[in-house]
């Protein structure tokens, strides 16, 4: 814990009491599985490597278990919550359990798939009143630490990395098989479009499992931690053009790239010409290519 304040973390009884107070029934639609184990959130914060200069973006804070663990170590926490009831409760929970740290929290009521840098800078969202934090340096996030809603984890993560170039690193909890896919390298069976798209922005790795028993309600899937560190995208490449190649290639991943990219290029011959110009074997398949390879193919066709 930081020398600048501590927080009383939530346990199973606290989580259930807060839910009862709200009359909350967690919904599968919003991916609401709340962490109720203090050791788990401490572990997440430690593995994330958050420091006193970091502005942390937390998506889907729910009842505040992870938020309370982040506030003592971060300069500021931006919490983005789609559920207006939960967004309204979070500042009160923090004021009750970490009063010295309440000024570090900003809650933005928004859908993380559509939240913008401007929303976060203003501390506003989809009609919810802002709860502004005390200014502690940069207003925009430098890191993501979150228990992402599992049904939209991949598009949320890709959207945030595109929208917030100041994010340098992160640690997110997702479904275990999604973590495997996002961290996969070219040539592995898990490697696919999500792997290649994330690789545009960052290096990713698995950072350990999370047991089902630490959630309420207990999910029907295994969970895992995914860590990532941002890097520069392929030099000279266009993201939209590169992603179009990735999507076309993996849409027919069992075909050779000459065939899989025929629709994208206009014909099998045009696809082969672009592949050869990029130094890629036209008989290869999508799972063999790195994001740099996809970028080269897109550049060859531009």
Residue frames relative to the residue before (quaternion, step in Angstrom):
aa qw qx qy qz dx dy dz
X 1.0000 0.0000 0.0000 0.0000 0.00 0.00 0.00
X 0.5434 -0.6264 0.4557 0.3236 3.55 -1.14 0.62
X 0.5304 -0.6159 0.4782 0.3326 3.52 -1.21 0.54
X 0.6395 0.5592 -0.3121 0.4254 3.56 1.27 -0.31
X 0.7992 -0.1825 0.0976 0.5643 3.58 1.21 0.22
X 0.2037 -0.7628 0.6019 0.1198 3.51 -1.26 0.47
X 0.2495 -0.7536 0.5893 0.1506 3.51 -1.32 0.26
X 0.3736 -0.6737 0.5825 0.2594 3.54 -1.16 0.65
X 0.2947 -0.7968 0.5067 0.1467 3.55 -0.40 1.28
X 0.5276 -0.6471 0.4625 0.2983 3.52 -1.27 0.48
X 0.1759 -0.7483 0.6303 0.1088 3.53 -1.13 0.78
X 0.7655 -0.3752 0.2446 0.4620 3.60 -1.27 0.02
X 0.6736 0.4905 -0.3050 0.4612 3.59 0.91 -0.88
X 0.6359 0.5307 -0.3280 0.4544 3.61 1.04 -0.74
X 0.6487 0.5235 -0.3121 0.4558 3.56 0.95 -0.91
X 0.6825 0.4760 -0.2928 0.4710 3.57 0.89 -0.90
X 0.6378 0.5272 -0.3330 0.4521 3.60 1.02 -0.74
X 0.6527 0.4987 -0.3158 0.4750 3.60 0.97 -0.81
X 0.6472 0.5146 -0.3165 0.4649 3.57 0.99 -0.84
X 0.6525 0.5093 -0.3131 0.4656 3.57 0.97 -0.83
X 0.6201 0.5575 -0.3330 0.4402 3.56 1.04 -0.80
X 0.7275 0.4126 -0.2230 0.5008 3.55 1.08 -0.78
X 0.3675 -0.6985 0.5095 0.3427 3.56 1.23 -0.41
X 0.3138 0.8049 -0.4504 0.2253 3.54 1.21 0.63
X 0.0559 -0.7376 0.6719 0.0366 3.49 -1.07 0.91
X 0.4007 -0.7445 0.4713 0.2510 3.61 -0.32 1.21
X 0.2353 -0.7939 0.5498 0.1099 3.56 -0.93 0.93
X 0.4932 -0.6513 0.4981 0.2905 3.53 -1.06 0.83
X 0.5855 0.6057 -0.3651 0.3964 3.57 1.10 -0.72
X 0.7521 0.3515 -0.1951 0.5222 3.58 1.00 -0.83
X 0.4569 -0.7103 0.4345 0.3128 3.58 1.29 0.13
X 0.3160 0.7933 -0.4680 0.2275 3.55 1.07 0.72
X 0.2217 0.6950 -0.6509 0.2103 3.53 -0.40 1.36
X 0.1982 -0.8412 0.4988 0.0656 3.54 -0.33 1.29
X 0.3921 -0.6999 0.5465 0.2403 3.57 -0.92 0.94
X 0.0722 -0.8213 0.5657 0.0172 3.57 -0.84 0.97
X 0.5913 0.5746 -0.3607 0.4361 3.58 1.25 0.27
X 0.4106 -0.7484 0.4691 0.2263 3.57 -0.53 1.20
X 0.6383 0.5340 -0.3405 0.4376 3.60 0.99 -0.74
X 0.6301 0.5390 -0.3361 0.4466 3.58 1.06 -0.72
X 0.6973 0.4481 -0.2989 0.4729 3.61 0.83 -0.86
X 0.5948 0.5379 -0.3703 0.4688 3.61 1.07 -0.56
X 0.6474 0.5218 -0.3086 0.4619 3.56 0.98 -0.88
X 0.6423 0.5264 -0.3266 0.4512 3.60 0.94 -0.86
X 0.6722 0.4921 -0.2984 0.4658 3.57 0.87 -0.93
X 0.6503 0.5183 -0.3180 0.4554 3.59 0.97 -0.82
X 0.6840 0.4790 -0.2883 0.4686 3.59 0.85 -0.98
X 0.6308 0.5513 -0.3309 0.4345 3.59 1.07 -0.71
X 0.3072 -0.7949 0.4789 0.2106 3.58 1.17 -0.45
X 0.2360 0.7987 -0.5184 0.1940 3.56 1.08 0.72
X 0.1402 -0.8023 0.5773 0.0582 3.55 -0.99 0.89
X 0.7220 -0.4855 0.2959 0.3943 3.54 -1.31 0.21
X 0.6571 0.4865 -0.3216 0.4776 3.61 1.23 -0.18
X 0.5672 0.6466 -0.3693 0.3518 3.58 1.23 -0.25
X 0.2046 -0.6967 0.6729 0.1412 3.49 -1.25 0.74
X 0.1652 -0.8398 0.5159 0.0355 3.55 -0.39 1.28
X 0.2322 -0.7300 0.6268 0.1426 3.52 -1.06 0.84
X 0.0508 -0.7739 0.6312 0.0088 3.54 -0.81 1.07
X 0.1843 -0.7807 0.5915 0.0814 3.56 -0.77 1.08
X 0.8419 0.1070 -0.0989 0.5196 3.55 -0.89 0.94
X 0.0587 0.8493 -0.5227 0.0451 3.62 0.71 0.99
X 0.2899 -0.7936 0.4970 0.1977 3.56 1.22 -0.36
X 0.8208 -0.1968 0.1747 0.5070 3.56 -0.76 -1.07
X 0.6417 -0.6013 0.2948 0.3737 3.60 1.27 0.06
X 0.3290 0.7756 -0.4959 0.2102 3.61 1.18 0.18
X 0.7346 0.3952 -0.2284 0.5020 3.57 0.78 -1.02
X 0.5765 0.5970 -0.3693 0.4181 3.59 1.05 -0.72
X 0.6825 0.5019 -0.2824 0.4499 3.56 0.88 -0.99
X 0.6647 0.4833 -0.3032 0.4823 3.59 1.13 -0.58
X 0.6596 0.5191 -0.3050 0.4500 3.59 1.14 -0.59
X 0.6282 0.6098 -0.3426 0.3408 3.58 0.90 -0.91
X 0.6812 0.4916 -0.3370 0.4250 3.67 0.85 -0.69
X 0.7605 0.3974 -0.2108 0.4682 3.61 1.10 -0.52
X 0.7000 0.4522 -0.2641 0.4854 3.62 1.20 -0.40
X 0.5658 -0.5751 0.4598 0.3712 3.55 -1.25 0.36
X 0.7819 -0.0833 0.0989 0.6099 3.54 1.06 -0.81
X 0.1653 -0.7505 0.6283 0.1211 3.55 -1.23 0.52
X 0.1709 -0.7330 0.6528 0.0859 3.53 -0.90 1.06
X 0.0859 -0.7981 0.5958 0.0267 3.59 -0.57 1.12
X 0.1277 -0.7861 0.6034 0.0406 3.57 -0.73 1.11
X 0.0454 0.8188 -0.5617 0.1097 3.56 -0.50 1.25
X 0.3561 -0.7651 0.5045 0.1825 3.57 -0.72 1.09
X 0.6631 0.4926 -0.2963 0.4795 3.59 1.14 -0.63
X 0.3743 -0.7694 0.4607 0.2360 3.64 -0.37 1.15
X 0.6087 0.5523 -0.3621 0.4397 3.60 1.07 -0.61
X 0.6858 0.4648 -0.2786 0.4858 3.56 0.92 -0.92
X 0.6296 0.5335 -0.3353 0.4544 3.59 1.01 -0.77
X 0.6699 0.5043 -0.2935 0.4590 3.57 1.04 -0.74
X 0.6756 0.5072 -0.2895 0.4501 3.57 1.10 -0.72
X 0.5998 0.6432 -0.3663 0.3039 3.59 0.94 -0.88
X 0.6702 0.4823 -0.3407 0.4496 3.68 0.78 -0.80
X 0.6414 0.5215 -0.3316 0.4546 3.58 1.06 -0.68
X 0.6278 0.5288 -0.3294 0.4667 3.58 1.05 -0.79
X 0.6676 0.4889 -0.2986 0.4755 3.58 0.94 -0.89
X 0.6419 0.5223 -0.3277 0.4557 3.61 0.95 -0.80
X 0.6735 0.4964 -0.2850 0.4677 3.57 1.10 -0.72
X 0.8084 0.3273 -0.1291 0.4719 3.57 0.84 -1.03
X 0.7839 0.1153 -0.0865 0.6040 3.61 1.26 -0.26
X 0.0411 -0.8711 0.4877 0.0400 3.60 0.76 0.98
X 0.6497 0.5256 -0.3293 0.4396 3.62 1.02 -0.70
X 0.7313 0.4354 -0.2126 0.4801 3.57 1.23 -0.52
X 0.4087 0.7550 -0.4514 0.2434 3.57 1.26 -0.14
X 0.6388 0.5549 -0.3261 0.4214 3.59 1.08 -0.64
X 0.6144 0.5567 -0.3483 0.4373 3.58 1.25 -0.25
X 0.6627 0.5385 -0.2917 0.4309 3.57 1.22 -0.31
X 0.0202 -0.7391 0.6723 0.0351 3.52 -1.13 0.81
X 0.1558 -0.7803 0.6006 0.0781 3.58 -0.84 0.97
X 0.0874 -0.7810 0.6180 0.0212 3.54 -0.83 1.05
X 0.2734 -0.7594 0.5713 0.1490 3.56 -0.72 1.10
X 0.3643 0.7264 -0.4932 0.3106 3.57 -0.18 1.25
X 0.4936 -0.5827 0.5498 0.3384 3.49 -1.40 0.27
X 0.4369 -0.7287 0.4596 0.2587 3.60 -0.60 1.09
X 0.5925 0.5671 -0.3668 0.4392 3.60 1.19 -0.36
X 0.7817 0.2965 -0.1520 0.5272 3.57 1.22 -0.42
X 0.4446 0.7004 -0.4656 0.3082 3.59 1.20 -0.09
X 0.2277 -0.7883 0.5631 0.0987 3.56 -1.04 0.82
X 0.6584 -0.4790 0.3955 0.4250 3.51 -1.33 0.21
X 0.6278 0.5421 -0.3346 0.4474 3.58 1.05 -0.74
X 0.6066 0.5483 -0.3495 0.4574 3.60 1.04 -0.75
X 0.7065 0.4672 -0.2704 0.4577 3.56 0.84 -1.00
X 0.6389 0.5291 -0.3296 0.4508 3.58 1.00 -0.77
X 0.7156 0.4286 -0.2415 0.4959 3.55 1.11 -0.74
X 0.3541 -0.7327 0.4998 0.2966 3.57 1.23 -0.41
X 0.5600 0.5865 -0.3863 0.4395 3.54 1.10 0.73
X 0.0929 -0.8030 0.5866 0.0503 3.54 -1.29 0.07
X 0.8111 -0.2783 0.2099 0.4698 3.53 -1.16 -0.67
X 0.8301 -0.2503 0.1164 0.4845 3.56 0.45 1.22
X 0.5630 0.5879 -0.4022 0.4190 3.59 1.22 -0.01
X 0.4930 -0.6414 0.4794 0.3402 3.60 -0.95 0.69
X 0.4571 -0.6846 0.4946 0.2788 3.56 -0.98 0.83
X 0.1867 -0.7185 0.6531 0.1493 3.51 -1.28 0.55
X 0.1517 -0.8597 0.4755 0.1088 3.62 0.36 1.19
X 0.3812 -0.6984 0.5585 0.2344 3.52 -1.20 0.63
X 0.5788 -0.5184 0.4777 0.4100 3.52 -1.32 0.21
X 0.5103 -0.6603 0.4459 0.3237 3.59 -0.89 0.87
X 0.0128 0.8028 -0.5943 0.0458 3.56 -0.84 1.04
X 0.7799 -0.2281 0.1422 0.5653 3.59 0.96 0.75
X 0.8414 -0.1017 0.0984 0.5215 3.54 -1.04 -0.81
X 0.3989 -0.7343 0.5012 0.2248 3.55 -0.90 0.95
X 0.7262 0.4425 -0.2426 0.4668 3.57 1.10 -0.61
X 0.6203 -0.6144 0.3477 0.3418 3.57 -1.06 0.76
X 0.2526 -0.7337 0.6132 0.1477 3.50 -1.28 0.66
X 0.7920 0.1389 -0.0671 0.5907 3.59 1.25 -0.30
X 0.2472 -0.7141 0.6294 0.1813 3.53 -1.30 0.46
X 0.0850 0.7381 -0.6677 0.0470 3.55 -0.99 0.89
X 0.2456 0.7999 -0.4930 0.2384 3.57 -0.38 1.17
X 0.3267 -0.6322 0.6571 0.2486 3.47 -1.41 0.42
X 0.1890 -0.8433 0.4936 0.0976 3.56 0.14 1.30
X 0.5321 -0.5862 0.4891 0.3662 3.60 -1.08 0.64
X 0.4563 -0.7607 0.3847 0.2554 3.56 -0.46 1.23
X 0.6609 0.5370 -0.3241 0.4122 3.59 1.03 -0.68
X 0.7804 0.2408 -0.1492 0.5574 3.62 1.19 -0.32
X 0.2668 0.8246 -0.4784 0.1411 3.60 1.23 0.28
X 0.6943 0.4849 -0.2989 0.4399 3.59 0.81 -0.95
X 0.7080 0.4318 -0.3053 0.4680 3.66 0.67 -0.89
X 0.6074 0.5431 -0.3663 0.4493 3.62 1.04 -0.61
X 0.6792 0.4943 -0.3004 0.4518 3.57 0.83 -0.96
X 0.6727 0.4882 -0.3001 0.4680 3.60 0.91 -0.88
X 0.6339 0.5255 -0.3338 0.4589 3.59 1.01 -0.76
X 0.6891 0.4927 -0.2952 0.4419 3.58 0.84 -0.93
X 0.6512 0.5043 -0.3225 0.4665 3.58 1.00 -0.74
X 0.6495 0.4990 -0.3157 0.4790 3.58 1.10 -0.66
X 0.7193 0.4728 -0.2430 0.4472 3.56 0.93 -0.95
X 0.7964 0.2643 -0.0955 0.5355 3.57 1.08 -0.76
X 0.1368 -0.8456 0.5115 0.0677 3.59 0.27 1.23
X 0.5897 0.5874 -0.3678 0.4147 3.59 1.22 -0.27
X 0.5162 0.6195 -0.4332 0.4027 3.60 1.24 -0.15
X 0.2123 -0.8207 0.5262 0.0665 3.55 -0.55 1.23
X 0.8040 -0.0430 0.0787 0.5879 3.58 1.08 -0.67
X 0.0044 -0.8191 0.5734 0.0138 3.54 -1.24 0.10
X 0.1575 -0.7286 0.6539 0.1294 3.49 -1.42 0.15
X 0.0264 0.8123 -0.5797 0.0589 3.56 -0.60 1.13
X 0.3304 -0.7032 0.5955 0.2041 3.51 -1.22 0.66
X 0.0641 0.7886 -0.6021 0.1066 3.54 -0.76 1.12
X 0.6839 -0.4104 0.3676 0.4783 3.54 -1.30 -0.05
X 0.5978 -0.6278 0.3553 0.3497 3.58 -0.89 0.96
X 0.6939 0.4684 -0.3026 0.4556 3.59 0.85 -0.86
X 0.5988 0.5340 -0.3599 0.4761 3.60 1.16 -0.49
X 0.6201 0.5258 -0.3374 0.4745 3.58 1.03 -0.75
X 0.6318 0.5304 -0.3270 0.4610 3.58 1.01 -0.82
X 0.6767 0.4935 -0.2957 0.4594 3.58 0.92 -0.90
X 0.6883 0.4928 -0.2970 0.4419 3.57 0.87 -0.91
X 0.7203 0.4242 -0.2444 0.4915 3.58 1.08 -0.66
X 0.4676 0.7191 -0.4243 0.2902 3.60 1.26 -0.19
X 0.3279 -0.7275 0.5760 0.1775 3.52 -1.21 0.68
X 0.6539 -0.4994 0.3777 0.4248 3.61 -1.19 0.41
X 0.7560 0.3618 -0.2894 0.4625 3.53 -1.00 0.92
X 0.6389 0.5071 -0.3346 0.4718 3.59 1.22 -0.29
X 0.6061 -0.5946 0.3836 0.3632 3.57 -1.14 0.56
X 0.6582 0.5129 -0.3150 0.4521 3.62 1.14 -0.51
X 0.5340 0.6620 -0.3938 0.3485 3.57 1.22 -0.43
X 0.1689 0.7856 -0.5762 0.1495 3.56 -0.85 1.00
X 0.7990 -0.2872 0.2035 0.4875 3.55 -1.27 -0.30
X 0.6536 0.4986 -0.3537 0.4462 3.68 0.83 -0.75
X 0.6229 0.5444 -0.3393 0.4478 3.60 1.02 -0.80
X 0.7020 0.4761 -0.2715 0.4547 3.56 0.83 -1.04
X 0.6589 0.5058 -0.3195 0.4561 3.59 0.98 -0.79
X 0.6471 0.4950 -0.3316 0.4757 3.60 0.93 -0.78
X 0.6365 0.5463 -0.3280 0.4345 3.58 1.05 -0.77
X 0.5071 0.6174 -0.4282 0.4223 3.61 1.23 -0.29
X 0.7716 0.3822 -0.1629 0.4817 3.54 0.98 -0.98
X 0.8530 0.0270 0.1111 0.5092 3.55 0.81 -0.99
X 0.4282 -0.5976 0.5963 0.3225 3.49 -1.43 0.22
X 0.0888 -0.8169 0.5698 0.0118 3.59 -0.81 1.01
X 0.0003 -0.7881 0.6156 -0.0040 3.55 -1.19 0.60
X 0.5278 -0.5846 0.4995 0.3608 3.53 -1.24 0.43
X 0.1420 -0.8126 0.5632 0.0474 3.58 -0.96 0.87
X 0.7820 -0.3449 0.1581 0.4946 3.57 1.13 0.65
X 0.5119 -0.6446 0.4786 0.3056 3.57 -1.27 0.41
X 0.2137 -0.7305 0.6286 0.1597 3.54 -1.36 0.27
X 0.3877 -0.7526 0.4742 0.2415 3.61 -0.56 1.06
X 0.5948 -0.5997 0.4088 0.3455 3.56 -1.12 0.70
X 0.6365 0.5979 -0.3271 0.3611 3.56 1.03 -0.81
X 0.6180 0.5625 -0.3623 0.4129 3.64 1.17 -0.29
X 0.6570 0.5033 -0.3022 0.4730 3.60 1.30 -0.05
X 0.0697 -0.7325 0.6689 0.1055 3.48 -1.40 0.41
X 0.4824 -0.3256 -0.7892 0.1957 1.54 -1.30 2.11
X 0.6127 -0.5512 0.4104 0.3902 3.57 -1.24 0.44
X 0.3662 -0.7526 0.4981 0.2266 3.61 -0.66 1.04
X 0.5010 -0.6608 0.4767 0.2916 3.54 -1.26 0.39
X 0.6990 0.3972 -0.2586 0.5354 3.58 1.29 0.18
X 0.5159 -0.6069 0.4986 0.3419 3.53 -1.28 0.36
X 0.2645 -0.7684 0.5685 0.1280 3.54 -1.18 0.65
X 0.0486 -0.7978 0.6004 0.0265 3.53 -1.24 0.44
X 0.4401 -0.6733 0.5314 0.2657 3.52 -1.31 0.40
X 0.1202 -0.7678 0.6276 0.0458 3.53 -1.06 0.89
X 0.1292 -0.7820 0.6073 0.0550 3.57 -0.75 1.07
X 0.0100 0.8018 -0.5975 0.0073 3.57 -1.07 0.65
X 0.1616 -0.7530 0.6327 0.0812 3.52 -1.30 0.60
X 0.4300 -0.7288 0.4662 0.2582 3.57 -0.68 1.08
X 0.0292 -0.7571 0.6517 0.0358 3.52 -1.25 0.64
X 0.6400 -0.5093 0.3914 0.4216 3.56 -1.27 0.14
X 0.4788 -0.6491 0.4962 0.3214 3.62 -1.06 0.64
X 0.6995 -0.4364 0.3261 0.4626 3.62 -1.22 0.19
X 0.5357 -0.6698 0.4146 0.3041 3.57 -0.83 1.01
X 0.8516 0.1846 -0.1446 0.4688 3.54 -0.99 0.90
X 0.5709 0.6304 -0.3659 0.3780 3.57 1.26 -0.10
X 0.3461 -0.7008 0.5853 0.2157 3.54 -1.29 0.51
X 0.4745 -0.7123 0.4341 0.2813 3.57 -0.71 1.06
X 0.6750 0.4974 -0.3147 0.4448 3.61 0.78 -0.95
X 0.6666 0.4956 -0.3063 0.4649 3.58 0.94 -0.86
X 0.6536 0.5083 -0.3101 0.4672 3.58 0.99 -0.83
X 0.6644 0.4984 -0.3085 0.4636 3.59 0.93 -0.85
X 0.6014 0.5499 -0.3613 0.4532 3.61 1.09 -0.62
X 0.6428 0.5001 -0.3183 0.4852 3.59 1.03 -0.75
X 0.6381 0.5305 -0.3250 0.4536 3.59 0.92 -0.89
X 0.6834 0.4922 -0.2941 0.4518 3.58 0.84 -0.96
X 0.6654 0.4976 -0.3062 0.4647 3.58 0.93 -0.85
X 0.6661 0.5192 -0.3052 0.4401 3.58 0.93 -0.88
X 0.7487 0.3969 -0.2280 0.4794 3.59 0.86 -0.90
X 0.5127 0.6263 -0.4303 0.3995 3.60 1.22 -0.22
X 0.7706 0.1382 -0.0865 0.6161 3.58 1.21 -0.55
X 0.0065 0.8856 -0.4643 0.0118 3.50 0.87 1.06
X 0.6353 0.5302 -0.3481 0.4406 3.62 1.15 -0.37
X 0.6064 0.5391 -0.3558 0.4637 3.57 1.25 -0.23
X 0.5635 -0.5249 0.4876 0.4115 3.53 -1.28 0.29
X 0.6324 -0.5501 0.3785 0.3926 3.57 -1.16 0.50
X 0.5706 0.5900 -0.3867 0.4205 3.60 1.08 -0.59
X 0.7223 0.4120 -0.2363 0.5027 3.56 0.98 -0.85
X 0.6634 0.5312 -0.3145 0.4229 3.58 0.92 -0.92
X 0.7522 0.3857 -0.2054 0.4932 3.58 1.07 -0.74
X 0.3636 0.7592 -0.4793 0.2482 3.59 1.26 0.13
X 0.6713 0.4915 -0.3003 0.4665 3.58 0.92 -0.86
X 0.6446 0.5229 -0.3135 0.4612 3.56 1.00 -0.82
X 0.7578 0.4006 -0.2074 0.4715 3.58 0.86 -0.95
X 0.5797 -0.5845 0.3807 0.4212 3.58 1.19 -0.50
X 0.7775 -0.1055 0.0704 0.6160 3.56 1.21 -0.47
X 0.6307 -0.5190 0.3919 0.4234 3.62 -1.19 0.31
X 0.6451 0.5302 -0.3293 0.4409 3.58 1.00 -0.73
X 0.6585 0.4959 -0.3066 0.4758 3.56 0.99 -0.83
X 0.6198 0.5303 -0.3381 0.4694 3.56 1.08 -0.72
X 0.6564 0.5078 -0.3140 0.4612 3.58 0.92 -0.89
X 0.6432 0.5262 -0.3298 0.4479 3.58 0.96 -0.81
X 0.6645 0.4929 -0.3065 0.4707 3.58 0.93 -0.85
X 0.6481 0.5215 -0.3178 0.4550 3.57 0.97 -0.84
X 0.6763 0.4831 -0.3018 0.4671 3.57 0.87 -0.92
X 0.6342 0.5307 -0.3306 0.4548 3.59 1.03 -0.75
X 0.6967 0.4506 -0.2562 0.4960 3.55 1.17 -0.64
X 0.5008 -0.6701 0.4149 0.3578 3.57 1.29 -0.05
X 0.5242 0.6157 -0.4094 0.4225 3.57 1.20 0.59
X 0.4808 -0.6659 0.4949 0.2838 3.58 -0.94 0.91
X 0.4089 -0.7422 0.4700 0.2469 3.65 -0.58 1.05
X 0.6641 0.4958 -0.3129 0.4640 3.61 1.19 -0.40
X 0.4920 0.6520 -0.4293 0.3855 3.58 1.30 -0.06
X 0.3714 -0.7104 0.5474 0.2403 3.57 -1.30 0.21
X 0.7353 -0.4772 0.2718 0.3971 3.51 -1.29 0.53
X 0.6909 0.5200 -0.3093 0.3958 3.59 0.85 -0.89
X 0.6063 0.5596 -0.3612 0.4345 3.60 1.24 -0.09
X 0.6699 0.5480 -0.2866 0.4109 3.59 1.20 -0.47
X 0.3726 -0.6868 0.5792 0.2322 3.53 -1.12 0.75
X 0.6589 -0.4865 0.3681 0.4402 3.57 -1.23 0.17
X 0.6039 0.5464 -0.3604 0.4548 3.59 1.10 -0.57
X 0.6212 0.5280 -0.3347 0.4725 3.58 1.09 -0.71
X 0.6529 0.5050 -0.3146 0.4688 3.59 0.90 -0.89
X 0.6435 0.5183 -0.3210 0.4628 3.56 0.99 -0.80
X 0.6449 0.5201 -0.3231 0.4574 3.59 1.00 -0.77
X 0.6265 0.5219 -0.3341 0.4728 3.58 1.05 -0.77
X 0.6521 0.5091 -0.3175 0.4635 3.59 0.92 -0.89
X 0.6605 0.5065 -0.3080 0.4607 3.60 0.95 -0.84
X 0.6446 0.5404 -0.3185 0.4370 3.57 1.03 -0.80
X 0.7041 0.4476 -0.2537 0.4894 3.56 1.16 -0.61
X 0.5994 0.6078 -0.3612 0.3753 3.61 1.18 -0.40
